[in-house]
Amino acid sequence: MKLRAIGLAAAVVAAETISVFGQQGVFRSGTRIVPLYATVVNAQRRLVAALTKTDFEILDNEKPQEIQLFENEVQPITVVVMLDTSASMMGNMELLKHASEQFVLRLLPKDKGMVGSFNDKIQFLPKAFTANRDELVKSLDLLDYGNPTRLFDAIHESIAHLKSAEGRRVVLVFTDGDDTDSSIGANPVLDEARNDEVMIYAVGFHSDYFNGSRQVHTRPDSSLKRFADDTGGGYFELDKSSDLAPTFTRVASELHSQYVLGFTPAVLDGKIHRVLVRVKRPGLTVRARKSYLASAEGNGK
């Protein structure tokens, strides 16, 4: 099994005084709190719980920051599960549906979701986010098929759907190939995700299929790793279809096992800042988003 998990984290908080959930951070008494979701694993890649605030440190453009918010409780998510249903996936579609169902069934009562597909078209079901897992599972059987692969357009439209959602927002995207027909490029999509603080999880799959004239081997788009790494999501690259269900289950576990940390930026200069979350204990690895937009302007203000 070839499976690499890279990146992880995002945005939500707890408030000590009057606060408002913002889509670009939390504003408390006129001060912006930058929230970060962090996943910690040990050398065996098992999730690590029971760490405390003093086990972490945050660097903003390489400068240490005071951790002003810390939570170790499950936070609700709003998620778009976006699946590649182009021709190359036809032989593995039932396994992909089963894997997606395993993720949906592990959503918690306060989580909300929507499923979608992309090929030459982009589809979202149901039309609004729902906490009804049965409705989401049924929607998986209604997804359309086609060619080619509008990967970047699909992520772009998923981010747009999440724009009005509160708290932690996630796109979980699956594909087995390169983008072939999008009207938007990879860099604008990453900028949108970063600016709206949307976490991208990506599952990339190596598939083999017959296109009518020859056998074709596909590889997942190389941009997926960068999307996940920079937004604090996770990237998983798979060779075997049997690894699909365990990987989607792993994503659900990670999303419900994250620490929430927050700090107040020293300056809001409207620029992209590099941010680094570290764990002080030896033998542990932390994954969190790598950047944020240092701006007081945001949809949630």
KEMARBA-795695 format. One record per residue (C-alpha): residue number from 1; residue in three letters; z, y, x. Coordinates in steps of 0.5 Angstrom, whole numbers, plus 500, padded with zeros to 3 digits. Example, Ala and Ser with C-alpha at 12.3 -4.5 7.8 and 13.67 -1.06 7.14 Angstrom:
BEGIN
i, aa, pz, py, px
1, ALA, 516, 491, 525
2, SER, 514, 498, 527
//
This chain:
BEGIN
i, aa, pz, py, px
1, MET, 500, 500, 500
2, LYS, 498, 507, 503
3, LEU, 503, 512, 499
4, ARG, 504, 519, 502
5, ALA, 509, 524, 499
6, ILE, 508, 531, 501
7, GLY, 511, 537, 499
8, LEU, 516, 538, 493
9, ALA, 520, 544, 489
10, ALA, 519, 550, 485
11, ALA, 523, 554, 480
12, VAL, 529, 555, 475
13, VAL, 536, 557, 476
14, ALA, 543, 558, 473
15, ALA, 546, 565, 471
16, GLU, 553, 568, 473
17, THR, 552, 574, 469
18, ILE, 546, 577, 464
19, SER, 540, 574, 466
20, VAL, 533, 572, 464
21, PHE, 528, 566, 465
22, GLY, 522, 569, 469
23, GLN, 516, 566, 470
24, GLN, 516, 569, 477
25, GLY, 523, 568, 479
26, VAL, 529, 570, 475
27, PHE, 532, 577, 474
28, ARG, 539, 578, 474
29, SER, 542, 585, 473
30, GLY, 535, 588, 476
31, THR, 535, 584, 482
32, ARG, 530, 578, 483
33, ILE, 533, 571, 485
34, VAL, 527, 567, 488
35, PRO, 529, 560, 485
36, LEU, 527, 554, 489
37, TYR, 527, 546, 487
38, ALA, 528, 541, 493
39, THR, 528, 534, 493
40, VAL, 532, 530, 499
41, VAL, 530, 523, 501
42, ASN, 533, 519, 507
43, ALA, 529, 515, 512
44, GLN, 528, 509, 507
45, ARG, 525, 515, 502
46, ARG, 530, 514, 497
47, LEU, 533, 520, 493
48, VAL, 539, 523, 496
49, ALA, 544, 526, 491
50, ALA, 551, 529, 491
51, LEU, 549, 534, 497
52, THR, 553, 541, 496
53, LYS, 551, 548, 497
54, THR, 553, 548, 505
55, ASP, 548, 542, 506
56, PHE, 542, 547, 505
57, GLU, 539, 553, 509
58, ILE, 534, 558, 507
59, LEU, 529, 562, 511
60, ASP, 525, 567, 508
61, ASN, 519, 569, 514
62, GLU, 524, 566, 519
63, LYS, 530, 570, 517
64, PRO, 536, 566, 514
65, GLN, 538, 568, 507
66, GLU, 544, 567, 503
67, ILE, 544, 562, 498
68, GLN, 546, 565, 491
69, LEU, 545, 560, 486
70, PHE, 546, 552, 487
71, GLU, 545, 547, 482
72, ASN, 545, 539, 482
73, GLU, 544, 538, 475
74, VAL, 537, 536, 471
75, GLN, 533, 542, 469
76, PRO, 528, 541, 464
77, ILE, 520, 541, 465
78, THR, 514, 543, 462
79, VAL, 508, 539, 464
80, VAL, 501, 538, 464
81, VAL, 498, 531, 466
82, MET, 491, 532, 467
83, LEU, 487, 526, 469
84, ASP, 480, 525, 472
85, THR, 476, 521, 467
86, SER, 469, 521, 470
87, ALA, 465, 515, 471
88, SER, 468, 513, 478
89, MET, 474, 511, 474
90, MET, 472, 507, 469
91, GLY, 474, 500, 472
92, ASN, 481, 503, 473
93, MET, 482, 507, 466
94, GLU, 486, 502, 463
95, LEU, 491, 502, 469
96, LEU, 491, 509, 469
97, LYS, 493, 510, 462
98, HIS, 498, 505, 463
99, ALA, 501, 509, 469
100, SER, 501, 516, 465
101, GLU, 504, 512, 460
102, GLN, 510, 510, 464
103, PHE, 511, 518, 466
104, VAL, 511, 520, 459
105, LEU, 516, 515, 457
106, ARG, 521, 518, 462
107, LEU, 520, 525, 460
108, LEU, 527, 527, 457
109, PRO, 529, 530, 451
110, LYS, 528, 537, 453
111, ASP, 522, 536, 457
112, LYS, 515, 538, 454
113, GLY, 508, 536, 455
114, MET, 501, 535, 454
115, VAL, 496, 531, 457
116, GLY, 489, 532, 459
117, SER, 482, 530, 462
118, PHE, 477, 533, 466
119, ASN, 470, 531, 467
120, ASP, 464, 535, 465
121, LYS, 469, 537, 460
122, ILE, 476, 539, 460
123, GLN, 480, 537, 454
124, PHE, 488, 538, 452
125, LEU, 492, 534, 447
126, PRO, 496, 535, 443
127, LYS, 494, 543, 442
128, ALA, 501, 545, 444
129, PHE, 506, 543, 448
130, THR, 511, 537, 445
131, ALA, 517, 533, 446
132, ASN, 515, 528, 442
133, ARG, 513, 522, 447
134, ASP, 510, 518, 442
135, GLU, 505, 523, 440
136, LEU, 503, 524, 448
137, VAL, 502, 517, 449
138, LYS, 498, 516, 443
139, SER, 494, 522, 446
140, LEU, 492, 518, 452
141, ASP, 488, 514, 448
142, LEU, 484, 520, 445
143, LEU, 481, 522, 452
144, ASP, 474, 523, 453
145, TYR, 470, 521, 459
146, GLY, 464, 524, 462
147, ASN, 461, 526, 469
148, PRO, 461, 530, 474
149, THR, 468, 532, 476
150, ARG, 471, 539, 475
151, LEU, 477, 538, 478
152, PHE, 479, 546, 480
153, ASP, 477, 548, 473
154, ALA, 482, 543, 470
155, ILE, 488, 545, 474
156, HIS, 486, 553, 473
157, GLU, 486, 551, 466
158, SER, 492, 547, 466
159, ILE, 496, 553, 469
160, ALA, 493, 558, 464
161, HIS, 496, 553, 459
162, LEU, 503, 553, 462
163, LYS, 503, 561, 463
164, SER, 507, 562, 457
165, ALA, 512, 556, 458
166, GLU, 519, 558, 461
167, GLY, 523, 555, 466
168, ARG, 520, 550, 471
169, ARG, 512, 548, 470
170, VAL, 509, 543, 473
171, VAL, 501, 540, 473
172, LEU, 501, 533, 475
173, VAL, 493, 532, 476
174, PHE, 490, 525, 478
175, THR, 483, 524, 481
176, ASP, 479, 519, 485
177, GLY, 474, 524, 488
178, ASP, 472, 531, 490
179, ASP, 471, 537, 486
180, THR, 463, 537, 484
181, ASP, 462, 542, 478
182, SER, 468, 547, 478
183, SER, 466, 555, 477
184, ILE, 473, 556, 481
185, GLY, 474, 555, 488
186, ALA, 480, 552, 491
187, ASN, 483, 558, 494
188, PRO, 484, 562, 487
189, VAL, 487, 556, 484
190, LEU, 492, 556, 489
191, ASP, 493, 563, 489
192, GLU, 494, 562, 481
193, ALA, 499, 557, 482
194, ARG, 503, 560, 487
195, ASN, 503, 567, 483
196, ASP, 505, 564, 477
197, GLU, 510, 559, 480
198, VAL, 507, 553, 478
199, MET, 508, 546, 481
200, ILE, 503, 542, 483
201, TYR, 504, 534, 483
202, ALA, 497, 530, 485
203, VAL, 496, 523, 486
204, GLY, 489, 522, 490
205, PHE, 486, 515, 489
206, HIS, 481, 511, 493
207, SER, 476, 508, 488
208, ASP, 470, 503, 489
209, TYR, 465, 503, 483
210, PHE, 457, 501, 482
211, ASN, 453, 508, 480
212, GLY, 447, 504, 478
213, SER, 444, 503, 484
214, ARG, 449, 502, 490
215, GLN, 456, 501, 491
216, VAL, 460, 508, 492
217, HIS, 467, 509, 495
218, THR, 470, 515, 493
219, ARG, 476, 519, 496
220, PRO, 481, 524, 493
221, ASP, 479, 532, 494
222, SER, 482, 534, 501
223, SER, 485, 540, 497
224, LEU, 490, 536, 493
225, LYS, 495, 536, 499
226, ARG, 495, 543, 500
227, PHE, 496, 545, 493
228, ALA, 502, 540, 493
229, ASP, 505, 542, 499
230, ASP, 505, 550, 498
231, THR, 507, 550, 491
232, GLY, 513, 545, 492
233, GLY, 510, 539, 489
234, GLY, 508, 532, 492
235, TYR, 502, 529, 494
236, PHE, 501, 521, 493
237, GLU, 495, 518, 496
238, LEU, 493, 511, 494
239, ASP, 489, 505, 496
240, LYS, 490, 500, 490
241, SER, 490, 501, 483
242, SER, 497, 497, 482
243, ASP, 500, 502, 486
244, LEU, 499, 507, 480
245, ALA, 504, 506, 475
246, PRO, 510, 506, 481
247, THR, 507, 512, 483
248, PHE, 507, 516, 476
249, THR, 514, 513, 475
250, ARG, 516, 516, 482
251, VAL, 514, 523, 480
252, ALA, 518, 523, 474
253, SER, 524, 520, 478
254, GLU, 523, 526, 483
255, LEU, 522, 531, 478
256, HIS, 529, 529, 475
257, SER, 533, 529, 481
258, GLN, 532, 536, 484
259, TYR, 537, 541, 487
260, VAL, 536, 548, 485
261, LEU, 537, 554, 490
262, GLY, 536, 561, 489
263, PHE, 536, 567, 494
264, THR, 535, 575, 493
265, PRO, 529, 577, 497
266, ALA, 531, 583, 502
267, VAL, 524, 586, 501
268, LEU, 519, 586, 495
269, ASP, 513, 588, 499
270, GLY, 508, 585, 494
271, LYS, 506, 580, 500
272, ILE, 506, 572, 500
273, HIS, 512, 570, 504
274, ARG, 513, 564, 508
275, VAL, 520, 560, 505
276, LEU, 523, 554, 508
277, VAL, 529, 550, 506
278, ARG, 532, 545, 511
279, VAL, 538, 540, 510
280, LYS, 543, 540, 516
281, ARG, 545, 533, 515
282, PRO, 541, 528, 520
283, GLY, 537, 523, 517
284, LEU, 535, 527, 511
285, THR, 528, 530, 509
286, VAL, 528, 536, 504
287, ARG, 521, 538, 501
288, ALA, 520, 544, 497
289, ARG, 515, 550, 496
290, LYS, 513, 553, 502
291, SER, 511, 560, 500
292, TYR, 513, 565, 494
293, LEU, 510, 572, 492
294, ALA, 515, 577, 494
295, SER, 514, 582, 488
296, ALA, 518, 585, 482
297, GLU, 512, 585, 478
298, GLY, 512, 578, 473
299, ASN, 510, 576, 466
300, GLY, 518, 574, 466
301, LYS, 520, 581, 467
//
